[in-house]
Amino acid sequence: MTNRTGRVVLGRMNEVVFGRPAAAAVAELASQSGARRVLIMASGTLNRETDVVEQVRQALADRVAATFDQVPAHSPRDAVIVAVELARDIDADLIVTIGGGSVTDAGKAVPFCLANNIRTAEDLDALRPVRGPDGALEAPAGCQPPVIRQIAVPTTLSAGEFSALSGLTDKRSRIKEIFWHPELIPAAVVLDPAVTMFTPEDLFLSTGIRAIDHCVEGICSTQANPYTDAQALHGLALLANGLRRVKSRPDDLDARLDCQFGAWLSMAPVTSGVPMGASHGIGYVLGAAFDIPHGHTSCIMLPAVMRWNLPATRSQQTAIAAALGGRTAEEGSALVSRLIADLGMPTRLSGLDIGRNHFRDIAEHAMATAWVPRNPRPINGPEQVLEILELAA
């Protein structure tokens, strides 16, 4: 049973452009915004080994002030600060990001840092969000909203471009932290399936499972509602079908666009204020501590979390199973597991050389994340996280 009372928080994104060449769409959006000093933040591989970024540069012409392509995985704070200094030096008035989730998240953080005179990685401590009375994230008192906006061209399916969250890794703790402000969401997103042709197959497919993770945890949340369920369930079906088609025919642009639509829909719960659960929370710890891509953390943790949550989410998992062609709640996690295996993705922690000797530290750090304490089946301490880790071992 989904909530019959509550609220849906609508984001401050202006538009999503889909099915058009990215370069032309970005140039049109930049012109509409009046931007004259654009900072392009791009995947290093995409910038050096393809012509995707160069096409965008040519389309923007003299609006481009600089290109930055040095954002490592998991968006470390230090790399963000380097990008902030470049943006400050060139007096950037628009950020264009081209790449996966790490580039997108870093791109969100740059305007936030500029607006708050953040100059060191440690200064970012002042922008950590706080929790309101209802448990929802709020910007810290006194922080200033971003002034310049972002256009995002995603090349993966993790779909962070549709949220006002930015995940940055603090090297001191090796923990990926969430930063939030309603103005962090990009002004526009451009979905061009052709640019995803350069994304490594493993990355594209695994981030598709990340998007499925958004769908499943959104549906299973205690704060789900009919609005978010409708989008997450349709997104789940689009992703499951589209990912199989891309696996069998990598050049199928229609299948890739279906995956992009599915990823967009998967973010309806997150962007509407519905919290994620233990798969996301544990995944943040695994990503930061072991340098595991979040697509892979979802591949490993989502089925285990679904199994552990089944007593509290039986009706929701019945709906999930139906979207995947099944009938019973018990089939939900099995069908997700089968899809992950069919795509050739990792399925166990042991397959990534994460043994039980690490489980206690993972469990304790997971309790400090934003999502584990909001799991639909209550998690009151590390011992319950250990139960989930055993299911994924």
C-alpha positions in Angstrom: 0.0 0.0 0.0 1.5 3.3 -1.1 1.0 6.5 0.9 -2.3 8.3 0.6 -1.0 11.4 2.3 2.3 13.3 1.7 3.9 15.5 -0.8 5.7 15.3 -4.1 8.6 17.8 -4.4 9.0 18.9 -8.0 12.5 19.7 -9.1 13.8 23.0 -10.7 14.9 21.5 -14.0 13.7 23.5 -17.0 13.7 20.8 -19.7 14.9 17.5 -21.0 15.8 17.3 -24.7 15.8 13.7 -26.1 16.6 12.0 -29.4 18.6 14.9 -30.8 22.3 15.2 -31.5 23.9 16.4 -28.3 26.1 19.1 -29.9 23.3 21.0 -31.5 21.0 20.7 -28.5 23.7 22.0 -26.1 24.5 24.9 -28.4 20.8 25.9 -28.6 20.4 25.7 -24.8 23.5 27.7 -24.2 22.4 30.4 -26.6 19.0 30.5 -24.9 20.6 31.0 -21.6 22.8 33.9 -22.9 26.0 32.1 -21.7 29.3 33.5 -23.0 31.9 31.7 -20.8 31.2 28.0 -20.8 33.2 25.5 -18.8 32.9 22.1 -20.3 33.5 19.3 -17.8 33.9 16.0 -19.6 35.1 12.4 -19.1 38.8 12.2 -19.8 38.5 9.2 -22.1 35.6 10.7 -24.0 37.5 13.9 -24.5 40.8 12.3 -25.6 39.6 9.3 -27.5 36.4 10.3 -29.2 35.1 13.4 -31.1 32.0 13.8 -28.9 33.4 16.6 -26.7 35.0 18.3 -29.7 31.6 18.3 -31.5 30.1 20.1 -28.6 33.0 22.6 -28.5 32.6 23.3 -32.2 28.9 23.8 -31.8 29.4 26.2 -28.9 32.2 28.0 -30.8 33.5 31.1 -29.0 31.2 30.5 -26.0 33.7 27.9 -24.7 36.1 29.3 -22.2 37.8 26.1 -21.0 37.5 22.3 -20.8 38.2 20.2 -17.7 38.6 16.4 -18.0 40.2 15.4 -14.7 37.3 14.0 -12.6 38.2 10.5 -11.3 35.6 8.0 -10.3 33.4 8.8 -7.3 34.0 12.6 -7.6 36.7 13.2 -5.0 36.5 16.6 -3.3 40.1 17.5 -4.4 39.2 17.2 -8.1 36.1 19.3 -7.6 38.2 22.1 -6.0 40.6 22.1 -9.1 37.5 22.5 -11.3 36.2 25.3 -9.1 39.4 27.2 -9.3 39.3 26.9 -13.1 35.7 28.1 -13.2 36.6 31.0 -11.0 39.6 31.9 -13.1 37.6 32.0 -16.4 34.5 33.6 -14.7 32.3 30.7 -16.0 28.7 31.5 -16.5 27.5 28.0 -17.5 28.7 24.4 -16.8 28.3 21.8 -19.5 29.0 18.2 -18.3 29.5 15.4 -20.7 30.0 11.9 -19.2 28.9 9.6 -16.4 27.8 10.1 -12.9 31.1 11.3 -11.5 31.5 14.1 -14.0 27.8 15.0 -13.5 28.1 15.2 -9.7 31.3 17.2 -9.9 29.6 19.6 -12.3 26.7 20.1 -9.8 29.2 20.9 -7.0 31.2 23.5 -8.9 28.5 26.2 -8.9 27.6 25.5 -5.3 31.3 25.9 -4.3 31.6 29.2 -6.3 28.5 30.6 -4.6 29.9 29.9 -1.2 33.5 30.8 -1.7 34.7 27.2 -1.2 38.5 27.1 -1.8 39.7 23.8 -0.2 38.4 20.3 0.1 38.0 20.8 3.8 35.8 23.9 3.2 33.2 21.6 1.8 32.4 20.5 5.3 30.4 23.7 5.7 28.0 22.7 2.9 27.1 19.3 4.3 23.3 19.1 4.4 21.3 18.7 7.6 18.1 16.7 8.3 14.8 18.5 8.9 12.2 17.3 11.4 10.7 14.9 8.8 14.2 13.4 8.1 14.5 15.0 4.7 17.7 16.7 3.6 18.0 20.4 4.0 20.7 22.8 2.9 22.7 24.1 5.9 21.7 27.4 7.4 23.4 30.4 5.7 24.6 28.7 2.6 24.1 30.5 -0.7 22.3 28.8 -3.7 24.3 28.3 -6.9 24.1 31.2 -9.3 25.3 29.6 -12.6 23.5 26.6 -14.0 24.4 23.3 -15.6 23.5 21.5 -18.8 24.1 17.7 -18.5 24.8 15.3 -21.3 24.9 11.8 -19.7 26.7 8.9 -21.2 25.7 6.3 -18.6 22.4 5.4 -17.0 23.1 6.2 -13.3 20.7 9.2 -13.8 22.2 11.5 -11.2 21.6 14.4 -13.6 17.9 14.3 -12.7 18.5 15.0 -9.0 19.5 17.9 -6.7 22.0 15.6 -5.0 25.8 15.6 -5.5 27.9 12.7 -4.2 31.5 13.7 -3.4 34.1 11.5 -1.8 36.1 12.7 1.2 39.6 11.2 1.0 40.0 11.7 4.7 37.3 9.2 5.6 37.0 7.5 2.1 33.3 8.0 2.4 31.1 9.4 -0.3 28.9 12.1 1.1 25.7 13.6 -0.2 25.4 17.3 -0.8 22.0 18.8 -1.5 20.4 22.1 -2.5 17.3 22.4 -4.7 19.3 24.5 -7.2 21.9 21.8 -7.7 19.7 20.0 -10.3 20.8 20.9 -13.8 18.8 23.4 -15.8 18.6 21.0 -18.7 19.5 17.4 -19.6 20.2 16.2 -23.2 19.5 12.5 -23.8 21.4 11.5 -27.0 21.6 7.7 -27.4 24.4 8.1 -30.0 26.9 9.5 -27.4 26.4 6.3 -25.3 27.9 4.2 -28.1 31.3 5.2 -26.8 30.5 4.1 -23.2 32.1 0.7 -22.4 29.5 -2.0 -22.4 30.1 -3.0 -18.8 29.7 0.6 -17.7 26.5 1.2 -19.7 24.8 -2.0 -18.6 25.9 -1.9 -14.9 24.7 1.7 -14.6 21.4 0.5 -16.1 21.2 -1.8 -13.0 21.9 1.2 -10.9 18.8 2.8 -12.4 16.8 -0.3 -11.7 18.1 0.0 -8.1 16.5 3.5 -8.0 13.2 2.0 -9.3 13.1 -0.9 -6.8 14.1 1.1 -3.8 11.8 3.9 -4.7 8.9 1.4 -5.0 9.7 -0.3 -1.8 10.2 2.9 0.3 7.7 3.5 3.1 7.3 7.0 1.5 6.4 5.8 -2.0 3.2 7.2 -3.5 1.1 6.5 -6.7 2.9 9.2 -8.7 6.4 7.9 -8.1 5.3 4.2 -8.3 3.8 4.8 -11.8 7.1 6.2 -13.1 9.4 3.8 -11.4 7.4 0.7 -12.5 7.4 1.9 -16.1 11.1 2.8 -15.9 11.8 -0.7 -14.5 10.1 -2.4 -17.5 11.8 -0.1 -20.0 15.2 -0.7 -18.5 14.9 -4.5 -18.2 13.8 -4.8 -21.8 16.2 -2.2 -23.2 19.3 -3.5 -21.4 18.7 -7.0 -22.9 18.4 -5.5 -26.3 21.5 -3.4 -26.0 23.4 -6.5 -24.8 22.4 -8.5 -27.9 22.7 -5.5 -30.3 25.0 -2.7 -29.1 24.2 -0.5 -32.1 20.4 -0.5 -31.4 19.9 3.3 -30.7 16.2 2.8 -30.0 17.0 0.4 -27.2 19.6 2.8 -25.8 17.0 5.6 -25.9 14.6 3.3 -24.1 17.2 2.8 -21.4 17.7 6.5 -21.1 14.0 7.0 -20.7 13.9 4.3 -18.1 16.8 5.9 -16.2 15.0 9.2 -16.3 11.8 7.6 -14.9 13.8 5.8 -12.3 14.7 9.1 -10.6 11.1 10.1 -10.0 11.2 8.8 -6.4 14.5 10.4 -5.5 13.7 13.8 -7.0 10.2 13.7 -5.4 11.6 13.2 -1.9 11.2 9.5 -1.6 14.3 8.1 0.2 16.3 5.2 -1.1 17.3 2.2 1.1 20.1 -0.2 2.1 21.3 -1.0 -1.4 22.1 2.6 -2.1 23.5 3.1 1.4 25.8 0.1 1.4 26.7 0.9 -2.1 28.1 4.3 -1.1 30.4 2.6 1.4 31.6 -0.1 -1.1 32.2 2.5 -3.8 34.3 4.9 -1.6 36.1 2.3 0.4 36.9 -0.2 -2.4 36.7 2.0 -5.5 33.9 -0.1 -6.9 31.6 1.6 -9.5 28.1 2.2 -8.2 26.7 0.1 -11.1 28.5 -2.9 -9.7 27.5 -2.2 -6.1 23.9 -2.2 -7.2 24.4 -5.5 -9.2 25.7 -7.1 -6.0 23.6 -5.5 -3.3 20.2 -5.0 -4.8 19.0 -8.7 -4.9 20.4 -9.3 -1.4 18.5 -6.2 0.0 15.3 -7.3 -1.8 15.5 -10.7 -0.2 16.2 -9.2 3.3 13.4 -6.6 2.9 10.8 -9.1 1.6 8.9 -9.5 4.9 8.3 -5.7 4.9 7.8 -5.2 1.2 5.8 -8.2 -0.1 3.1 -6.2 -2.0 5.7 -3.9 -3.5 7.9 -6.8 -4.6 4.8 -8.4 -6.2 4.4 -5.3 -8.4 8.2 -5.4 -9.2 7.9 -9.0 -10.2 4.9 -8.2 -12.4 6.9 -5.4 -14.2 9.6 -8.0 -15.0 7.2 -10.7 -16.2 6.7 -12.6 -12.9 3.8 -13.2 -10.6 4.9 -13.6 -7.0 6.8 -11.4 -4.5 9.5 -14.1 -4.2 10.1 -13.9 -7.9 11.1 -10.2 -7.7 14.7 -10.6 -6.4 15.2 -13.8 -8.5 14.2 -12.0 -11.7 16.5 -9.1 -10.9 19.3 -11.5 -10.2 18.7 -13.3 -13.5 18.8 -10.0 -15.4 22.1 -9.1 -13.8 23.6 -12.5 -14.6 22.3 -12.4 -18.2 24.0 -9.1 -18.7 27.3 -10.6 -17.5 27.6 -8.3 -14.4 29.1 -9.3 -11.0 26.7 -10.9 -8.6 28.7 -11.6 -5.3 31.0 -9.6 -3.0 33.5 -12.5 -3.2 33.8 -11.9 -6.9 35.2 -8.5 -6.2 37.6 -9.8 -3.5 35.6 -8.3 -0.6 35.7 -11.0 2.1 34.0 -11.3 5.4 36.9 -9.7 7.2 35.7 -6.4 5.8 32.0 -6.8 6.7 32.1 -5.3 10.2 33.7 -2.0 8.9 31.3 -1.9 6.0 28.3 -2.4 8.3 29.4 0.3 10.7 30.1 2.9 8.0 26.8 2.0 6.3 24.8 3.1 9.4 26.2 6.6 8.9 24.9 7.0 5.4 21.7 8.9 4.5 19.9 5.8 3.2 20.4 2.8 5.4 18.5 4.3 8.4 15.6 4.9 6.0 15.4 1.3 4.7 11.8 0.0 4.5 12.5 -2.9 6.9 14.0 -1.0 9.8 17.8 -1.4 10.3 18.7 -0.4 13.9 22.3 -1.3 13.9 25.3 -2.9 12.1 24.2 -6.5 13.0 21.3 -6.2 10.5 23.6 -4.8 7.8 25.8 -7.8 8.4 22.8 -10.1 7.6 22.4 -8.4 4.3 26.2 -8.6 3.5 26.0 -12.3 4.2 23.3 -12.7 1.6 25.6 -10.9 -0.9 28.7 -12.7 0.1 
